[in-house]
Amino acid sequence: MSEALSAGLSPQESAITVLGGPTAVIDLGGLRIVSDPTFDDAGPHGYLTKTAGPAVGEDGVGRADLVLVSHDTHPDNLDERGRAFAKAAPLVLTGPLAAARLGSPAVGLASWTRHSVPRADGGGDLTVLAVPAVHGPEDGERDADGNVNCEVTGFVLSGQGLPTVYVSGDNASIRTVAEISRRVPPIDAAVLHAGAARVPAKFDGRPLSLDSRAAAAAAAVLGAGTVVPAHYDAWAHFSEGLPEIEPAFHEAGLSSVLRAAPHGTWVRLSR
């Protein structure tokens, strides 16, 4: 079930909305969580081009209790206004290398480490588990830190009585999704960065994030009851959008789990 919102994002019990590009707002445990904030207007960002601004700006989102940054080195995941938004939050969780570059209030989490955040609803803590991501082909050349393209971190959010939510970050690896599925308790909802991002100079133009069929395969591996696609529009290097994502889920027999609501519209979550 989804609910259209007009002026700003009112607090929800357990819900997700995508604002455009990779940016999602997740209300969970009385906390407002924003992943990969990108709030700049359309225009060039170095070798990348933003084609549309967010459905809801910073004022409409309000102050975040927690910001998740999958990586800080690419402007399609953290642009200038998104960076300022993150720095104004009380806590940013990201990878160790990104945290060193961002500084306070960023905390770096290595893969498979956890961070607890007190919930605002009195239900104890929200647990944030950092999980791996591969930002390109499995056989892509790895840097000195063992990363394809750059360090990228995914996240799993969980807590007593809450749905468990996986936020993939820019990951193109089904093998990585399978590892997460094996090591993490059942995932109720997933925010999958799809869009088959491609940059001709990198990895022979092969996808740097999930293409549509891979996103459907990831959904099948995870077994999540709700899949919210993100990272498929608002940037010129995203090569696939909803016209490719929806048929891929249909062909996989997974249309019932796909929740591609209009940007700025809540998707309600349940366990």
C-alpha positions as CSV (number, residue, x, y, z in Angstrom):
1,M,0.0,0.0,0.0
2,S,1.4,3.4,-0.9
3,E,0.3,6.9,0.2
4,A,0.9,10.0,-1.9
5,L,2.5,13.0,-0.1
6,S,2.3,16.6,-1.2
7,A,4.0,19.1,1.1
8,G,6.9,17.4,2.9
9,L,7.2,13.9,4.3
10,S,5.2,13.3,7.4
11,P,6.5,10.7,9.8
12,Q,5.6,7.1,9.2
13,E,5.7,4.0,11.3
14,S,7.5,1.7,8.9
15,A,7.8,2.9,5.3
16,I,10.2,3.8,2.5
17,T,10.1,6.4,-0.3
18,V,12.5,7.0,-3.1
19,L,13.1,10.7,-4.0
20,G,15.0,10.1,-7.3
21,G,18.4,8.7,-8.1
22,P,19.7,6.6,-5.2
23,T,18.1,8.6,-2.4
24,A,15.6,6.9,-0.2
25,V,14.0,7.9,3.1
26,I,13.2,5.1,5.5
27,D,11.1,5.7,8.6
28,L,11.8,2.8,11.0
29,G,11.6,2.6,14.8
30,G,10.7,6.3,15.1
31,L,13.8,7.2,13.2
32,R,14.1,9.1,9.9
33,I,16.9,7.4,7.9
34,V,18.1,8.8,4.6
35,S,20.3,6.8,2.3
36,D,22.7,8.3,-0.3
37,P,21.3,11.9,-0.2
38,T,21.4,13.7,-3.5
39,F,19.6,17.0,-3.4
40,D,21.3,19.1,-6.2
41,D,19.4,20.5,-9.1
42,A,19.9,19.0,-12.6
43,G,23.2,19.8,-14.2
44,P,26.8,18.6,-14.8
45,H,28.8,17.0,-12.1
46,G,32.2,16.4,-13.6
47,Y,32.0,13.5,-16.0
48,L,28.4,12.7,-14.8
49,T,25.2,14.6,-15.6
50,K,22.2,14.9,-13.3
51,T,19.0,15.1,-15.3
52,A,16.5,15.8,-12.6
53,G,16.3,17.1,-9.1
54,P,14.7,15.2,-6.2
55,A,10.9,14.8,-5.8
56,V,11.3,16.2,-2.3
57,G,14.1,18.6,-1.2
58,E,15.9,18.9,2.1
59,D,13.2,21.1,3.7
60,G,10.5,18.5,2.9
61,V,12.6,15.6,4.3
62,G,13.5,17.5,7.5
63,R,16.3,16.6,9.8
64,A,17.5,13.0,9.5
65,D,18.3,11.0,12.6
66,L,20.7,8.8,10.6
67,V,22.2,9.1,7.1
68,L,23.6,6.1,5.3
69,V,26.3,6.8,2.7
70,S,27.2,3.8,0.5
71,H,30.1,5.7,-0.9
72,D,31.3,9.3,-1.1
73,T,33.5,9.3,-4.2
74,H,30.7,9.5,-6.9
75,P,28.4,12.5,-7.1
76,D,25.4,10.4,-8.2
77,N,25.4,9.0,-4.7
78,L,26.5,12.0,-2.7
79,D,26.3,15.4,-4.4
80,E,27.1,18.8,-2.9
81,R,23.8,19.5,-1.2
82,G,23.5,15.8,-0.2
83,R,26.9,16.1,1.5
84,A,25.8,19.2,3.4
85,F,22.6,17.4,4.5
86,A,24.7,14.4,5.7
87,K,27.1,16.5,7.6
88,A,24.2,18.2,9.4
89,A,22.8,14.9,10.7
90,P,23.8,13.6,14.2
91,L,25.2,10.4,12.7
92,V,26.4,9.1,9.3
93,L,27.2,5.5,8.8
94,T,29.5,4.6,5.9
95,G,32.6,2.6,5.0
96,P,35.9,3.1,6.8
97,L,37.6,4.9,3.9
98,A,34.6,7.2,3.3
99,A,34.3,8.0,7.0
100,A,37.9,9.1,7.1
101,R,37.3,11.5,4.2
102,L,33.9,12.8,5.5
103,G,35.0,13.4,9.1
104,S,32.5,13.9,11.9
105,P,29.7,12.8,12.3
106,A,30.7,9.9,10.0
107,V,31.4,6.5,11.6
108,G,33.1,3.9,9.4
109,L,31.9,0.3,9.4
110,A,33.8,-2.6,7.9
111,S,31.7,-5.3,6.3
112,W,29.8,-7.5,8.8
113,T,30.2,-5.1,11.7
114,R,27.3,-3.6,13.5
115,H,26.3,-0.2,15.0
116,S,23.4,0.3,17.4
117,V,21.2,3.4,17.2
118,P,18.7,4.1,20.0
119,R,15.2,4.1,18.6
120,A,12.9,7.1,19.1
121,D,9.8,4.8,19.6
122,G,11.1,3.3,22.8
123,G,11.6,-0.1,21.3
124,G,15.3,-0.5,22.2
125,D,17.9,-0.1,19.5
126,L,18.0,-0.2,15.7
127,T,20.9,-2.4,14.5
128,V,22.7,-1.4,11.4
129,L,24.8,-4.1,9.8
130,A,27.3,-3.1,7.2
131,V,27.4,-5.6,4.3
132,P,29.6,-5.8,1.2
133,A,28.9,-4.4,-2.3
134,V,30.8,-4.8,-5.6
135,H,30.5,-1.6,-7.7
136,G,31.1,-3.3,-11.0
137,P,31.7,-6.7,-12.6
138,E,32.9,-9.6,-10.4
139,D,36.0,-9.9,-12.5
140,G,36.8,-6.2,-12.5
141,E,40.2,-5.1,-11.5
142,R,40.5,-4.5,-7.8
143,D,42.3,-1.6,-6.2
144,A,44.9,-1.8,-3.4
145,D,42.1,-2.1,-0.8
146,G,40.4,-5.0,-2.7
147,N,37.5,-2.9,-4.1
148,V,36.1,-2.9,-7.6
149,N,35.8,0.7,-8.7
150,C,35.8,2.0,-5.1
151,E,34.8,1.1,-1.5
152,V,31.0,0.7,-1.4
153,T,29.0,-0.4,1.7
154,G,25.5,-1.8,1.8
155,F,23.4,-1.9,5.0
156,V,20.8,-4.1,6.8
157,L,18.5,-2.4,9.3
158,S,16.8,-4.5,12.0
159,G,15.3,-4.3,15.4
160,Q,12.8,-6.0,17.7
161,G,9.3,-5.9,16.1
162,L,10.6,-4.1,13.0
163,P,10.8,-5.3,9.4
164,T,14.4,-6.1,8.3
165,V,15.5,-3.8,5.5
166,Y,18.4,-4.3,3.1
167,V,19.8,-1.2,1.3
168,S,22.1,-2.5,-1.4
169,G,24.2,0.5,-2.3
170,D,25.8,0.4,-5.8
171,N,26.2,-3.4,-6.1
172,A,26.3,-5.4,-9.3
173,S,27.1,-8.8,-7.7
174,I,24.5,-11.5,-7.3
175,R,27.2,-13.6,-5.5
176,T,27.4,-10.8,-2.9
177,V,23.6,-10.7,-2.6
178,A,23.6,-14.5,-2.0
179,E,26.2,-14.2,0.7
180,I,24.1,-11.5,2.5
181,S,21.0,-13.7,2.2
182,R,22.9,-16.6,3.8
183,R,24.4,-14.6,6.6
184,V,21.5,-12.3,7.6
185,P,18.1,-13.3,9.1
186,P,15.2,-13.2,6.6
187,I,15.0,-9.9,4.9
188,D,11.5,-8.3,4.7
189,A,12.2,-5.4,2.3
190,A,15.0,-4.4,0.0
191,V,16.0,-1.1,-1.6
192,L,17.9,-2.3,-4.7
193,H,20.1,0.1,-6.6
194,A,19.3,-0.9,-10.2
195,G,19.5,1.2,-13.4
196,A,22.6,-0.6,-14.9
197,A,24.8,2.4,-14.4
198,R,27.5,2.5,-17.2
199,V,30.5,4.6,-17.8
200,P,32.2,3.7,-21.1
201,A,35.7,4.2,-19.8
202,K,35.1,1.7,-16.9
203,F,35.1,-2.1,-17.3
204,D,34.3,-2.0,-21.1
205,G,31.0,-0.2,-20.3
206,R,29.6,-3.1,-18.3
207,P,27.1,-2.3,-15.6
208,L,28.4,-0.8,-12.4
209,S,25.1,-1.5,-10.6
210,L,22.4,-4.1,-11.0
211,D,20.7,-4.3,-14.4
212,S,17.0,-5.1,-14.5
213,R,17.4,-8.9,-14.8
214,A,20.0,-9.0,-12.1
215,A,17.8,-6.9,-9.8
216,A,15.0,-9.5,-10.3
217,A,17.5,-12.3,-9.6
218,A,18.6,-10.5,-6.4
219,A,15.0,-10.2,-5.3
220,A,14.6,-13.9,-5.8
221,V,17.7,-14.7,-3.9
222,L,16.7,-12.5,-1.0
223,G,13.1,-13.7,-0.8
224,A,12.0,-10.3,0.3
225,G,8.3,-9.6,0.3
226,T,8.8,-5.9,-0.8
227,V,11.4,-4.7,-3.2
228,V,11.8,-0.9,-3.8
229,P,13.9,0.0,-6.8
230,A,16.2,3.0,-6.7
231,H,19.1,4.5,-8.6
232,Y,17.4,4.1,-12.0
233,D,16.7,7.7,-13.0
234,A,17.8,11.3,-12.6
235,W,21.4,10.6,-13.9
236,A,22.4,10.2,-17.6
237,H,24.6,7.2,-17.0
238,F,21.8,5.0,-15.7
239,S,21.1,2.9,-18.8
240,E,17.9,1.2,-17.6
241,G,14.7,2.5,-15.9
242,L,11.3,1.3,-15.0
243,P,10.4,0.3,-18.6
244,E,13.1,-2.4,-18.2
245,I,12.8,-3.1,-14.5
246,E,9.1,-3.9,-14.5
247,P,9.1,-6.4,-17.3
248,A,12.2,-8.1,-15.8
249,F,10.3,-8.7,-12.5
250,H,7.2,-9.8,-14.5
251,E,9.3,-12.4,-16.5
252,A,10.8,-13.7,-13.2
253,G,7.3,-14.0,-11.7
254,L,8.1,-11.4,-9.1
255,S,5.8,-8.5,-10.0
256,S,3.9,-9.0,-6.7
257,V,7.0,-7.9,-4.7
258,L,8.0,-4.9,-6.8
259,R,6.9,-1.6,-5.3
260,A,7.9,1.1,-7.9
261,A,5.8,3.9,-6.4
262,P,6.1,7.4,-7.7
263,H,8.9,9.3,-6.2
264,G,8.0,11.0,-2.9
265,T,5.3,8.4,-2.3
266,W,5.5,6.1,0.7
267,V,5.6,2.3,0.5
268,R,4.4,0.8,3.7
269,L,6.4,-2.1,5.2
270,S,5.4,-5.1,7.2
271,R,7.2,-8.0,8.7
